[in-house]
Amino acid sequence: MNDTVRHGAIPAGIDRRHFLRFGVMGLGGAALLAACGEGKGIGGGIGASSGTASAAGLPAAPAAHNAATAKKYAGTTVATDIPGFGTEMSTTQQLAKQFEAETGIKIKTVPLPKSTSDAYAADQRLLAANQASPDVLLVDLIYPPALAQYLLDLKDHLTEAEIALSYPNLIAVNTIDSRLVAYPWYGGFGRLYYRTDLLEKYGFSKPPATWPELTSMATKIQAGEQKANKAFAGYVFQGNAYEGLTCNALEWVASYNGGTFIDGPTVSVDNPKAIAALKLAQSWVGKISPTGVTTFTEDETHSAFGAGNAAFMRNWEYAEDLQKGSNVAGKFAVAPLPAGTGPGATTAAAAGGWAVAINKNSQNAEAAVEWLRYLTSPEAQAYRAINSADVPAQPAVAAMAEVQAALPALKQKVVPFARPTQVGAQYNEASTIIFQAVNAMLRGSDVESGVKKMAGDLRELIG
């Protein structure tokens, strides 16, 4: 294996369609909690392992259940996207190493850029140019409509039983014009991470319930901690101009009952509640959040909190990996994101997730399918859930005792909101308009005029 780096619940006032779009509640909410049977034992993965030496302190990856079939393609090289940083990358590399050892298929890993937007742009360029590599792609759940024409129909390659392992709503999200163009791999929702030791130190008995409460608590904690640590911040989040900021901004605006930028066919962001939410977020920068937060992706946010330099962090479930070996191990907990204030206010969590797809121009499609079958198998999903804290896309895996122990956030209720993917193939352009406008606001531009321009640009885009 070698690496190639590519450059490149429905509260009052909340419209039902925002809550139920894509049915994503099943990923981290009711469907996961309903699946409460006994979990199988895992020794670094379900079932037997060949004991291939682990990397970065990880246990050996689980044995490839499809090794006998995959060996028919021994000697083939499969180029595959993998996550670009942290334990998400190292667990996937470990899975690749295990698969190589058992099947003889060489896995050439291609770490994705940290920015989801950059990852999409890189893949879109390669696919549009009819490139045969990478053979296997990681696809954010928002992108199947835009990329479907370039991807194999997995219904021709996977059994009905394999497809049925995943949540039906996630299969639906990845099915375009009756074609299953990607298979669900993991998902999640935006969460609030908070320092339990610091809340106790500064007299707080519970995490903030609203964004103004977070602002007040972060201000007090930051003032105290900066006496000894000038790098300490009250709150860190994803403020860079990329897809992660669209998720954060969606949570702010939706929590104030300000909509989801585009509601149904209508651009809705130019309303007082959305403006109030964005003004509050703007007020954090340079106060409870460092000025550099406008360049932060998940990685920088994760690093700052893990180093002990923040009281609160917005991130996805994978950041639970900080309980293993970081400066804040045993000193933090996870909660739903704060709610807004005013009529219809609610907590709001952006729905996220990734799937695995195969390039229709791949010259190694059969071997690529076998890698996909292993990578998305229950054994591999459990391994990644336990070792890199990624939320499984299969209810039976999410029900395992070991997985729920590794991901305590699965037991918490969330109020999920989908990004406005109803615009289909125009989503990437719409999101770019949103995150560029919000990033400019965070850096100090006028919020009201920025929202007006954003709304105008979105209306021009979608007609």
C-alpha positions in Angstrom: 0.0 0.0 0.0 1.2 3.5 -0.8 -0.2 7.0 -0.5 -0.7 9.5 -3.3 -1.6 13.0 -2.2 -4.1 14.7 -4.5 -4.0 18.4 -4.7 -6.2 20.2 -6.1 -38.0 15.6 16.7 -39.9 18.5 15.0 -40.1 21.6 17.2 -42.7 24.3 16.9 -42.0 26.6 14.0 -39.8 24.1 12.1 -41.1 23.1 8.7 -41.6 19.3 8.6 -39.8 19.0 5.2 -36.5 20.4 6.7 -36.6 17.9 9.5 -37.4 14.8 7.4 -35.6 15.6 4.2 -33.6 12.4 3.3 -34.9 10.8 6.5 -31.5 11.2 8.1 -32.8 11.0 11.7 -32.1 7.3 11.4 -28.4 7.8 11.3 -27.7 9.2 14.7 -31.1 9.4 16.3 -34.1 7.1 16.6 -32.9 4.3 14.3 -29.6 3.9 16.0 -31.2 4.0 19.5 -33.9 1.5 18.5 -31.2 -1.0 17.6 -30.2 -2.0 21.0 -29.3 -5.7 20.7 -26.2 -7.3 22.0 -23.0 -6.4 20.2 -20.5 -9.0 19.0 -17.1 -9.2 20.5 -14.5 -7.2 18.6 -10.8 -7.8 18.8 -9.9 -4.9 16.6 -12.8 -5.9 14.4 -15.6 -8.4 14.2 -14.5 -12.0 13.6 -11.1 -13.4 13.0 -8.1 -11.3 12.0 -5.0 -12.5 10.2 -3.0 -10.4 12.7 -1.3 -8.1 10.2 0.8 -5.7 12.2 -1.0 -2.5 13.1 0.1 1.1 12.6 -0.1 4.1 14.8 -1.1 1.9 17.8 -4.2 0.6 16.1 -5.4 -3.0 16.5 -5.2 -5.2 13.5 -8.0 -4.7 11.0 -10.7 -7.4 10.6 -10.2 -10.2 8.2 -11.6 -9.6 4.7 -14.8 -11.6 4.5 -14.6 -11.6 0.7 -10.9 -12.6 0.4 -11.6 -15.8 -1.5 -13.5 -13.9 -4.3 -11.1 -11.0 -4.3 -8.0 -13.2 -4.8 -9.2 -13.7 -8.4 -7.9 -10.1 -9.0 -4.5 -10.5 -7.2 -1.9 -8.3 -8.8 -4.4 -5.6 -9.8 -3.8 -2.1 -8.4 -6.8 -0.2 -7.2 -6.4 3.6 -6.6 -8.8 4.7 -3.8 -9.7 7.9 -2.1 -9.2 7.8 1.7 -9.8 10.5 4.4 -7.0 13.0 4.4 -6.1 13.3 8.1 -6.3 11.9 11.6 -7.5 8.5 12.8 -10.0 8.4 9.9 -7.0 8.2 7.6 -5.0 5.8 9.7 -7.8 3.3 10.2 -8.6 3.3 6.5 -4.9 2.7 5.7 -4.9 -0.2 8.2 -7.9 -1.7 6.4 -6.1 -1.3 3.1 -3.0 -3.0 4.4 -5.2 -5.9 5.7 -7.0 -6.2 2.4 -3.7 -6.2 0.4 -2.3 -8.9 2.6 -5.2 -11.2 2.2 -6.1 -10.7 -1.5 -3.0 -9.7 -3.3 -4.8 -6.6 -4.7 -2.5 -3.6 -4.3 -4.3 -0.6 -2.8 -3.0 2.8 -3.8 -4.4 5.3 -1.3 -5.2 8.8 -2.3 -5.7 11.1 0.8 -8.3 13.7 0.1 -7.8 17.4 0.8 -9.0 18.6 4.2 -11.7 20.7 2.6 -14.8 18.8 1.3 -15.2 21.4 -1.4 -11.7 20.9 -2.6 -12.2 17.1 -2.6 -15.3 17.5 -4.7 -13.6 19.8 -7.1 -10.7 17.4 -7.5 -12.9 14.4 -8.2 -15.2 16.3 -10.5 -12.3 17.5 -12.7 -10.9 13.9 -13.0 -14.3 12.4 -13.7 -15.3 15.0 -16.2 -12.1 14.4 -18.1 -13.0 10.7 -18.2 -9.9 9.7 -16.2 -9.8 6.0 -15.1 -8.2 6.8 -11.7 -9.0 6.9 -8.9 -11.0 3.7 -9.2 -12.8 4.2 -5.9 -14.1 7.5 -4.7 -15.4 8.9 -1.4 -18.5 10.9 -2.0 -20.1 13.3 0.5 -23.9 12.6 0.7 -24.6 16.0 -0.9 -22.8 15.2 -4.2 -24.4 12.1 -5.8 -26.7 14.1 -8.0 -23.8 16.0 -9.4 -21.5 13.0 -9.9 -24.0 10.2 -10.8 -23.3 10.2 -14.5 -19.6 9.3 -13.8 -20.3 6.4 -11.4 -21.0 2.7 -11.7 -24.5 1.4 -10.8 -23.7 -0.7 -7.7 -26.9 -2.6 -8.0 -25.1 -4.5 -10.8 -22.3 -5.5 -8.4 -23.7 -5.9 -4.9 -26.2 -8.4 -3.7 -29.6 -7.3 -2.3 -28.6 -8.6 1.1 -25.5 -6.4 1.1 -27.5 -3.3 0.1 -30.1 -4.1 2.8 -27.5 -3.8 5.5 -27.5 0.0 5.3 -30.2 2.4 6.4 -32.9 2.6 3.6 -32.9 6.4 3.8 -29.1 6.5 3.0 -29.6 4.1 0.1 -32.3 6.4 -1.2 -29.9 9.4 -0.9 -27.3 7.6 -3.0 -29.8 6.3 -5.6 -30.1 8.7 -8.6 -32.6 7.8 -11.4 -32.9 4.3 -9.9 -29.1 3.8 -10.0 -27.2 3.1 -6.7 -24.2 5.3 -7.5 -22.6 5.1 -4.0 -22.8 2.8 -1.0 -23.1 4.4 2.5 -19.9 4.3 4.6 -20.4 6.6 7.6 -22.4 9.6 8.7 -23.0 11.9 11.5 -24.2 15.2 12.8 -22.7 18.5 14.1 -22.0 18.2 17.9 -20.8 20.4 20.7 -17.7 19.3 22.5 -17.1 20.9 25.9 -14.4 20.8 28.6 -16.1 19.3 31.7 -13.2 20.2 33.9 -13.4 23.9 32.9 -17.1 24.1 33.3 -16.7 22.8 36.9 -13.8 25.2 37.5 -15.8 28.2 36.5 -19.0 27.3 38.2 -21.1 25.9 35.4 -23.2 22.7 36.1 -24.1 21.9 32.5 -23.3 22.7 28.9 -24.9 25.8 27.2 -28.5 25.3 26.1 -28.5 28.4 23.7 -25.9 30.2 21.6 -26.1 33.3 23.9 -25.3 31.0 26.9 -22.4 29.6 25.0 -21.1 33.1 24.3 -21.4 34.1 27.9 -19.8 30.9 29.3 -17.0 31.0 26.7 -16.2 34.6 27.5 -15.8 33.8 31.2 -13.7 30.7 30.7 -11.5 32.3 28.1 -10.8 35.3 30.4 -9.6 33.0 33.2 -7.6 30.6 31.1 -5.8 33.2 29.0 -4.0 34.4 32.2 -1.8 31.3 31.8 -2.4 30.4 28.1 -2.7 33.3 25.6 -3.6 30.8 22.9 -6.7 29.7 24.7 -10.1 30.4 23.0 -13.6 30.1 24.2 -15.1 28.5 21.1 -13.6 27.0 17.9 -15.6 25.9 14.8 -15.1 25.5 11.1 -15.0 29.0 9.7 -13.0 28.6 6.5 -14.6 29.2 3.1 -15.6 25.6 2.3 -18.4 23.1 2.8 -17.8 22.9 6.5 -18.8 26.5 7.0 -22.1 25.9 5.1 -22.8 23.2 7.7 -22.0 25.5 10.6 -24.0 28.4 9.1 -26.9 26.1 8.5 -26.9 25.2 12.2 -26.8 28.8 13.3 -29.6 30.0 11.0 -31.8 26.9 11.4 -31.5 27.1 15.2 -33.0 30.6 15.1 -35.8 29.3 12.9 -34.4 31.2 10.0 -34.7 28.4 7.5 -32.1 26.5 5.6 -31.0 29.1 3.0 -33.2 27.5 0.3 -36.5 26.0 1.5 -38.1 23.9 -1.1 -37.8 25.9 -4.3 -37.5 29.3 -2.5 -34.5 31.2 -1.4 -35.3 32.1 2.2 -32.1 33.3 3.9 -32.9 37.0 3.7 -35.0 37.1 6.9 -34.5 38.8 10.3 -33.9 35.5 12.1 -31.1 34.4 9.8 -29.5 37.8 10.0 -29.6 37.7 13.8 -27.9 34.3 13.9 -25.2 35.4 11.5 -24.6 38.6 13.4 -24.1 36.6 16.6 -21.6 34.3 14.9 -19.7 37.3 13.5 -19.5 38.7 17.0 -17.5 35.7 18.2 -14.5 36.3 15.9 -11.7 38.1 17.7 -13.6 37.7 21.0 -14.4 34.1 22.0 -13.0 32.7 18.8 -9.5 33.4 17.4 -9.4 35.6 14.3 -7.8 32.6 12.6 -11.0 30.6 12.9 -11.9 32.0 9.5 -9.3 29.6 8.1 -10.2 26.6 10.3 -11.4 23.3 8.8 -12.3 20.3 11.0 -8.6 19.5 11.3 -7.5 22.8 12.8 -10.5 22.8 15.1 -9.8 19.3 16.3 -6.1 20.2 16.9 -6.9 23.3 18.9 -9.4 21.6 21.2 -7.2 18.5 21.5 -4.2 20.6 22.5 -6.3 22.0 25.4 -6.7 25.4 23.8 -10.4 25.7 23.7 -13.4 25.4 26.0 -16.0 24.5 23.3 -15.7 23.0 19.9 -18.2 22.3 17.1 -17.3 19.1 15.2 -18.5 15.7 14.1 -18.6 12.5 16.1 -15.1 11.4 14.9 -13.6 14.0 17.3 -14.4 11.5 20.1 -11.0 10.1 19.2 -9.5 12.8 21.4 -10.4 10.6 24.3 -7.4 8.5 23.3 -4.1 10.1 24.0 -4.8 13.8 23.6 -4.2 16.6 26.2 -8.0 16.6 26.9 -8.5 12.9 27.2 -11.0 12.3 30.0 -11.7 16.0 30.3 -14.5 16.6 27.8 -18.0 15.4 26.9 -20.4 15.8 24.0 -23.8 17.5 23.8 -26.3 18.6 21.2 -25.4 22.0 19.7 -27.0 25.0 21.4 -30.4 26.3 20.3 -31.1 29.8 19.1 -33.5 32.2 20.9 -37.0 33.5 20.0 -40.1 31.8 18.6 -39.4 28.5 16.9 -35.8 28.3 18.2 -34.4 24.8 18.3 -31.1 23.0 18.5 -30.0 22.2 14.9 -27.5 19.7 13.6 -26.3 19.5 10.1 -26.5 16.0 8.6 -23.3 14.7 7.2 -22.0 11.5 5.8 -19.9 9.8 3.1 -20.4 7.0 0.7 -18.1 4.9 -1.5 -18.4 4.9 -5.3 -16.7 3.4 -8.3 -15.5 5.4 -11.3 -17.3 4.1 -14.3 -14.1 4.5 -16.4 -12.1 2.3 -14.0 -10.1 -0.3 -15.7 -10.1 -2.4 -12.5 -13.8 -2.3 -11.7 -14.0 -5.9 -10.4 -11.2 -5.5 -8.0 -12.5 -2.1 -7.0 -15.9 -3.6 -6.2 -14.2 -6.1 -3.9 -12.3 -3.3 -2.1 -15.6 -1.4 -1.7 -17.3 -4.6 -0.3 -14.6 -4.9 2.4 -14.4 -1.2 3.2 -18.1 -0.9 3.7 -18.6 -4.2 5.4 -20.1 -4.5 8.9 -16.7 -5.6 10.2 -14.8 -2.6 8.7 -17.5 -0.1 9.8 -17.3 -1.4 13.3 -13.5 -1.2 13.3 -13.6 2.4 12.1 -16.4 3.3 14.6 -14.4 2.0 17.5 -11.0 3.2 16.4 -11.8 6.5 14.6 -15.2 7.3 16.1 -17.1 7.4 12.7 -20.8 6.8 12.9 -21.7 3.5 11.1 -24.1 3.6 8.2 -25.6 0.2 9.2 -28.1 -0.2 12.1 -26.8 -3.6 13.2 -23.3 -2.1 13.6 -24.6 1.0 15.4 -26.4 -1.3 17.9 -23.2 -3.1 19.0 -22.2 -2.5 22.6 -18.6 -1.7 21.7 -19.7 0.9 19.1 -22.1 2.6 21.5 -19.4 2.7 24.1 -17.0 4.3 21.7 -19.6 6.8 20.5 -21.7 7.9 23.5 -23.2 10.7 21.4 -25.3 8.1 19.6 -27.5 8.0 22.6 -28.3 11.7 22.4 -31.2 13.1 20.5 -30.4 15.4 17.6 -32.6 17.7 15.5 -31.1 17.1 12.1 -31.3 19.6 9.2 -30.3 18.7 5.7 -28.4 21.1 3.5 -30.4 22.4 0.5 -29.5 19.6 -1.8 -32.9 19.8 -3.6 -31.1 22.1 -6.1 -29.4 18.9 -7.4 -26.4 19.3 -9.5 -26.3 23.0 -8.7 -25.6 22.3 -5.0 -21.9 22.9 -5.1 -22.4 26.3 -6.7 -25.1 27.2 -4.2 -22.9 26.1 -1.2 -20.0 28.1 -2.6 -22.2 31.2 -2.6 -23.2 30.5 1.0 -19.8 29.7 2.5 -18.1 32.6 0.7 -20.7 35.1 1.9 -20.6 33.8 5.5 -16.8 33.7 5.6 -16.8 37.4 4.5 -19.2 38.2 7.3 -17.0 36.4 9.8 -14.1 38.5 8.6 -16.1 41.7 9.3 -18.2 42.5 6.3 -21.7 43.9 6.9 -24.1 41.1 7.6 -27.3 42.6 6.3 -25.9 43.6 2.9 -24.0 40.2 2.8 -27.2 38.3 3.3 -29.0 40.4 0.7 -26.3 39.7 -1.9 -26.2 36.0 -0.9 -29.9 35.7 -1.5 -29.7 37.5 -4.8 -26.9 35.2 -6.0 -28.8 32.1 -5.0 -32.0 33.3 -6.8 -30.0 34.0 -9.9 -28.4 30.5 -9.7 -31.6 28.4 -9.2 -33.9 30.7 -11.2 
